[in-house]
Amino acid sequence: MAITLTPSATVEVKRLIEKENAPGLGLRLGVKGGGCSGFNYVLGFDSQKEGDTIFEVENFKVFIDPKSFLYLNGTQLDFQDGLQGKGFLFKNPNAARTCGCGESFSA
């Protein structure tokens, strides 16, 4: 399987790379312990690290460390901008339970 980004997420990541003047950096997706459901999603710009799984999305790379990949494999990253708010959303098929804000989950 893989990690996928919707077209709206791809456009937003490319916009942020340009805004942050971060050419050469990729999008790092991950998880860390915490949050109301057990794990928090991590999202930011970073460089490749040893052991990362790498996905190419248009003109940028997505990096995921081995531990996070176990929890994120098959996940789709979306970006929504509407009346309910603006931000990235993780659609994670591995999440047994998510919190109301969508920022944490349990496996």
C-alpha positions in Angstrom: 0.0 0.0 0.0 1.0 3.6 0.1 0.2 7.1 1.4 -1.8 9.2 -1.0 -2.6 12.9 -1.1 -5.8 14.3 -2.6 -5.4 17.0 -5.3 -6.4 19.7 -2.8 -3.7 18.4 -0.3 -1.1 18.4 -3.1 -1.9 21.9 -4.1 -1.7 23.1 -0.5 1.6 21.4 0.2 3.1 22.9 -2.9 1.8 26.4 -1.9 3.3 26.0 1.6 6.7 24.8 0.2 6.8 28.0 -1.9 5.6 30.2 0.9 8.1 28.7 3.4 10.8 29.0 0.8 11.6 25.3 1.5 12.8 23.9 -1.9 14.5 20.6 -1.5 12.6 19.7 1.6 9.9 17.1 1.6 6.7 16.6 3.6 7.2 14.5 6.7 4.2 12.5 7.9 4.3 10.7 11.2 2.7 9.8 14.5 3.8 10.3 18.1 2.3 9.1 21.3 -0.2 11.4 23.0 -3.5 13.1 22.3 -6.9 12.1 23.6 -7.0 8.8 21.6 -3.4 7.6 22.0 -1.5 8.9 18.9 -1.1 12.4 17.4 -0.5 13.0 13.7 2.7 14.8 12.8 3.0 16.9 9.7 5.9 19.2 8.7 8.7 19.9 6.3 11.9 17.9 6.7 14.8 16.3 4.8 15.1 12.5 4.2 16.4 10.4 7.1 17.9 6.9 7.1 15.2 4.3 7.0 12.4 6.5 5.7 9.8 5.2 3.3 9.6 7.8 0.5 6.8 8.6 -1.9 7.0 11.0 -4.8 4.0 13.3 -5.3 4.3 15.5 -8.3 7.3 17.8 -7.5 7.9 16.9 -3.9 8.7 13.9 -1.7 6.8 12.5 1.3 8.9 11.0 4.1 7.7 8.6 6.7 9.8 6.9 9.4 9.4 3.1 9.8 7.4 3.2 13.0 5.0 5.8 11.7 4.5 3.9 8.4 3.1 0.9 10.4 0.2 3.2 11.5 -0.1 5.3 8.4 0.1 2.7 5.6 -3.0 3.2 3.4 -3.7 6.7 4.7 -5.0 9.5 2.5 -4.1 13.1 3.4 -6.7 15.6 2.4 -7.0 19.4 2.7 -10.3 21.1 3.3 -11.1 24.8 3.3 -14.7 25.4 4.2 -17.2 26.6 6.7 -16.2 23.8 9.2 -12.6 25.1 9.1 -9.4 24.9 7.2 -6.7 22.2 7.5 -5.2 18.9 6.6 -7.3 15.7 7.4 -5.9 12.2 7.8 -8.2 9.5 6.5 -6.5 6.5 8.2 -7.9 3.0 7.6 -5.8 1.7 10.5 -7.4 4.0 13.1 -9.8 2.0 15.3 -11.0 5.2 17.0 -10.4 8.9 16.4 -11.1 11.9 18.5 -13.6 14.6 17.6 -10.9 17.0 16.4 -9.4 14.4 14.0 -5.9 15.1 15.3 -5.4 11.9 17.2 -6.4 8.2 16.9 -5.9 4.8 18.4 -4.9 1.7 16.5 
